């Protein structure tokens, strides 16, 4: 009898799995849409991606370029090399290029310095007297609940039991 139940359960599981496998593509289409509407799912040729990056460089669209570089750094670097863009190769864990000695001092010396405006001193503020806390009338207290021998509350005094 146990083997019969097991075989029925296995048969039911196979039927359910078959239903799911048959319905999954249609449900995925309803939930996610067609693959042509999902640009990250569709395969794009290198030429088309190169042209896409080239257009972003021509428009100087730095935001989109950064997004593409974050999305797939390897693809971005390879495409940039194909279209002739030099990408600085500073990745996590790598050292950034070391500036020439004295470069910072030269940049600071060449930077224009704007004259500083005099700072106005604020007028003194009179001290404020502390405010007394607001105290209202005491809140009414609920009468204590007295439990009977069975652990249930006893009826209020003066009420007649039925």
Secondary structure, 3 states (H helix, E strand, C coil): CHHHHHHHHHHHHHHHHHHHHHHHHHHHHHHHCCHHHCCCCCCCCHHHHHHHHHHHHHHCCHHHHHHHHHHCHHHHHHHHHHHCCCCCCCCCCCCCCCCCCCHHHHHHHHCCCCCCCCCCCCCCCCCCCCCCCCCCCCCCCCCCCCECCCCCECCCCCCCCC
